[in-house]
Amino acid sequence: MLKLPVYLRGHTYYFHTRISGVQFKRSLGTSDPLTAKLRAIEFLRVIDMHKPKLEDFKFDGVDPSKYEIDLSRGIANATDPADHKRLMQALKLMAKAAQGPQPAAVVEPLKVADPTGEGALTLPGLVGKFFTLKSTLSDATKTDYTATAKELDEFLKGPALLDIGEDSVTKYMEFLAARGNTPRTIDKKVGAVRALFNFAKKQKLFKGENPAADRNLLTRKQKNAAGSKPFDLADVQTLLGNAQFSGQRSKDPAFYWITTLGLITGVRVSALAALTKAAFKISPAGTHYIYIDKDKTDAGKRPVPLPKEFFVPLFEFVKSSGGFNFQERPDGKGASDPVRKLLDAHKKEIGYEGGKQTFHSFRKTFNNFLMHSKVPIEARCQIIGHELDHVNVQVYGQEYSLEELAEMVVPRQKELLKIIGF
């Protein structure tokens, strides 16, 4: 494979080589790597055609005979200061003449300032188009994408999309690391950039390669290991099967009900915190359930069956209080913070050492409990709100009915409630 003497400086490619021992550098006038390679090949072709020699050069009256130049061995000798001066003049003229005839200028079509084209579109503009066409994104996702795009745009000083290359992403990752971001956080932000560029390519807003493709620092296995850990059943009993927690039913009923509900449904904390009395339903067949309408993904919108003996007092609490009433964060990321603080305070009160166990651990605990209770993966994904992308399910199968789900899940929920003494 031909290795071209081309390098990128800033957003422009340069050609750099040696001709008869003299360095030759020239801007290629483009930020596109393919165009730069084609222009570099043309330079090499011209240089190879001419193969400049000493006798090819005119020195405008300078006599080179009083100094020695051996281009084959890279030797240049002068006998006195005057000869040295003439030698330097000769080398300068040689370098200019060695360029030979320049390749024909590449005439590019005049670029019109098109706000929809990659020549003018910036990251903040791309985010606006992304949100317009992907209107079902959660508020939290919109907040993350907006913040990441703004941060990268400001770091790179407002470039157009076509000026953002792989080196730009690398520098951004180094910048994030220097500011104390963890590899997991860096991967999350670069993932947002990757998603934006994938969208731009699909919508014909960007023609180059995705500069954020394949830039993950952590493997999928490492990401999974870095997340919150599930509770085992003994942990569940220790954490929630005690007088201090049962006492929260009257002391802080919002915390009591949302925590217990998280344990037996695996629903994300912010989705539970958003529930109102309208979400509590009873099917014509008599199945009690809640409908999750606000969650992280589209797959998260789902009915979740509940035991009647749990549903009834929970519904009474929601009706009387108007909901859980946890204050949501202004960035659209839900009510996880106040619930986390209450759970941490409860852990401290009972002396529980939980490590990486958080409210999200209930989600993993519930799924794990269903799996070991032989509940099929299709039902688990449906109840947890995970997309199951398999042809057998997507094309040949149908979702379980609410009653079928309740038949498999409600007995397991009752077992968990029994463990905590409900």
N, C-alpha and C positions, 0 to 999 in steps of 0.2 A: 504494500500500500504506500502511495506517495505521501511523504510527510511534507506539508507545505509550510514555508517560513512565515506563518501568519499568527498574529496574537491580538487579543482584544485589550484595548486601553480605554477605560470609561465605557462609552457606548459605541466606539468606532474601532474597526479592525485596521491593522497596519501590516505592511509587507516589510520584512527585514532580512537582508542577506548580505553576503560579501561578494564584491566583483573585483577581481584582480587584486585581492588583499585589502580592498577598501570597503568599509561598511556602507550599505545602501539601505535607506529607510524611507518609506513613502506611505501616506494615508491611502487606504482603499476606499474611503468615502462612503462607507455603509456600515450598518449595525447588523445586517443579515449575514449569518455565517456562510450560506450557500453562495450568495453573490460575492462575498469576500474571497472564497476559494476559487471561483471562476476568474476573478480579476487577477489573483495571484498567479494562476496558471498562465494567463496571458503575459504577465511580466516575465515569468521564467522562459516562456517560448521566445520572446524578443531577445532576452539576454543570451539564450543558447544559440540563436541564429547569428548574432553578431560576434560572439566570442572576442571581445576587445583585447587588442595587444598594444604595447607601448608605441609602436610606429604608427598606429591608427590615430594618435592624438596630435593635435596642433597646440603648441604651447605659447602662441602669441609672442614670439621673439625670445622666449626662455630657452637657453641651451642646456639640454639634459646631459650632455656628454661629460660635464665636470662633476657629476655625481653618479652613483651606481644604483640601479633599480633592477632587482631580479624577482619578477612576479611569481615565477614558479616555486621559488624557495621563500618568498615573503621577506626579502632582504632589501633595505634601502640605506645607502651609506652616503654621507657628505663629508668633504675634507675640511671645510671651514664654515664660519657663520653665514657667509654670503651664499655658499653652495647649499647650505641647509635651508635658507630662505627660499631659494629657487626650487629646491626639492619639494618643499611644502606647497608651493604654487602649482607645481606639476601634478602632485597627487590630487590636489583639489580640482584641477581641470580634468584629470582622468576620471575622477568620480562622477563629474557632471557629464562627460562625454560617454561614459560606460552605460549610461541609462539608455542610449540609443533612441530610436523613434518610439514615442509613447503609444500604447494601445489606444484605439479609437475610444473616445469618451462614450460611456454608456448613457444614453439619453433615456431618462425615466419620465413617464407621463406626469404631467402636472397634478399634484395632489390638491384636491379641493377640501377645504375644511368641512369635513362631514362629521357631525356629532355622533353618528352611529357607526363610524368606521374605526378600525384599530389605530389609525394614525392620529385620532383625536381623543378616543375614549380612554378615560383614566379609571383607576380602581373604584373610586367613589361612584362614578357614573355607571360602571359595570354592576355594582351592588344594587343600584336603583332598578336596573333592568332585571336583575336576578329576582328581586322581591316582587316585581310586577308580574312576572310569569310564574313564579312559585309562591302563590298567594297563601298556601296552606302552611307555610313554615311557622313554627312557634315563635312567640315573642323572644324567648331566650335565645333561639338560634339566630334570629335577626339581630339581636344585640351583639352576639359573638362575632358574626360576620361583619357587621358595621364597624365594630371596634378594631378588628384585625385589619380590615382594608384601610381604615384611616391611619392606623399605626404604620403599616408598610408604606403607604403613600407618602406620609410625612418623612419617614426614614429615607426613602429614595428621592425626596424632594419633588413629588408630583409628576412622575413620568407618564407617558402614554403606554398603553399595554405592550406595544411592539418594542419598547425600550426596556422591558423587564425580562431579564434572562436568568439562566441558572445561577450565574455569579451573584445576581441581585438577591436571589432567595438564600444563597449560602451566607452572604453578608448579613441578611436579616436574621438568620438562625443564630449566627455568632453574636449579633447584637442582643437578641433575646437571652441567650445564655449568659452574656456579660451582665445582664440586668437581674440575674437570679432565677429566671424561668427554668422549671424542671424539664427534662426530656419529654415527659408526658404532655406538658403544657405547650412546648415548642411543636410537638407533633400535631396537637390539636389546632394550633394557629396555622401551621403550614397546610394542614388538611383543609382548612377553610379556603386558603388561597388556591389550592389545587381544585377544589370544587368550583370556585368562581371561574378559573381558566377553562375547566372542562365545559362549563356552561357557555362561555364565550366562544369556544371552538364549535360546539354544536349549533349555536345560533349564528355562526359565520361572522362573528365579531372579532375573531382573532385567528390568524392563519398559521402561526408558528407552533412549535412543540410546547407542551405545558411545562413551564419552568419549575413547577413544584412537584412534578411527577416522580414517584419512587424516592422520596426524600425522608422517609420515616426514620427516626432514630431508634425506636423500639419495635421489636417484633410483636406480632399479635399475642404470642404467649407471654411476653414480658408485660404487655399492657394489661392482660387479664390478671397476671400475678400481682400487679401494682394496685389493683382496685380494692374495694372493701371486701372483707371476708364474711362468709355466711356464719350464722350462729348454728351450733349443733343443738340438739333438743335439751341437753343438760344446761347449756348456756341460756336458752329460752326460759327454762324453769327458774334458773337463778336470777335472771334479769327481771322477769315479769311475774313470776309466780310467788310473790311475797306481799306482805301486808302494806309495805310502803307504796307499791304500785297500785294495788287494789284500792288503797285509800285515795288515790288520785281521781277516782270516779266521782267523788264528791268535792274534793279539794280543787282539782283542775280537770274538769270533765273533757275539755277539748283535747288536752294532751293524752288523757286515758283512751278516749275513743279512737283518735287518729292513729295512735301507736298500735292498739289491738287490731284495728282494721288493716293497718299495714302488714302485720304479721300474717293474717289469714287471707289476704288477697294478693300480696306482692305488688300492689299499685304504688307508683312513685308518690312521694310525699306531697309534691306540689299539686298533682292531679287530685289527691284526696282532699287537700286543703281547699280546693276550688269547688267541692261538692256543695250543692244546695238541695233543698227538699225536693226539687223537680227531678233530681237524679235517682230518687228512690222509687222503685216500681215493683209491681206484682204482675206476673204474666197471667193470661187467661187460664193456664194450667195450674196456677197457684204457686209458681216459683218466685221467691223473693230475690231481688237483685238490685244492684246499683248500675247506672250507665255512666261510663267514663267518657265525657265529651271533650275534655281538654287534657291532652297529654303531649309527650315529646314528639311522637310520630303519628302518622295516619293510622298505623296498625294499633296504636294505643287507644283508639276510640272503640269501646267494646262493652258488652254487658258482663258483669261479674256476679254470679250467684252468691247468696249468703244464707246461712241457717236462719230460719224464722225467729228462733229465740234470741238471736243476736241482732237481727234486722230491726225488730220492733223497738227495743229500748234505744238503739242508736238513732232511729228515725225520730223518736220522741225528743231526743236531745237536739237534733238538727232543727226540728220544727220550732222548738222553744227558743233556741239561741240564734236562729237564722243562718247557721253554718258554723264552721270551726273558728272563723274570725281571726286567723293568723295574718299578720301584716306581711304583704308581699314586698319583695325588693323592687326598687324603682326601675331596675334594668330588665325587668320582665322574667327574672329567673325564679319566680315563685316564692313559696313560703318555707323553704328548707331551713333557713337560718334560725328562726325562732323555735322550730321543733327540735333542731339539733341541740340548741342550748338547753332546752328542757330535758332532753334525753341524757345529755352529758351531766346535768345536775343530778338526775336520778341515779346515774351510775356512781357518781361521787358519793351520794348519800348512802348507798348500800355497799360501797367499797368494791364495786365491780371493776375488774381489769379486763377491758375489751379489746385492746390493741386497735386494729384497723376495722373494727365493727361499728357501723353507722346505721342510720335509718335505712339506707339502701341495702344493708345486709339482710333486712327482713324480706326483701324481694328475692334475693338469692336463696334464703332459707326456705321460703315457701316453694319455689321452683324445685329445689333439691328434695324437699319432703314429698312433693308430688311424684317426682321421678322415681324415688325409692319405694313409693307406694304403687308403682306400676301404672301410673297414669300416662297414656300415650303422649309422645312428643307433640303431635298435632293439637291435642287438647291443652297441653301446657303452653304452647306458643299462643294459642287463642286466648287463654285466660290471663297470661302474663302480658300480652300485647306485643309479641315478637312476630316479625314477618318471616314466614317459612317459605323460602323460594325454592321449590322443588316441583318438577313437572307432575309428579304423582298427586301433589296437593293442588297446585295451581290450575292444572288442566283436567285431571281425571277425578279429583275429589271435591267434596263439598264440606263446608264448615259444620261442626257439631251444632245441633240446636241448643238453645238455652237449657232445656230440660235434660238433654244428654250431658251437657257440661255439669249441671247441678248434681246429677246422679253420680258422676265420678269425683267431683270436687268437694261438695258439702260434707260428706262423711270425714274427709281429711281435715276440713276446717274445724269440725267439732272435736277432733282429736287434739288439735293445737290449742283450742280453747280450754279443753280439759286440763292440759299440761299447766296452764297459767291460772287455773282455779276459777274460771269464769262460770 
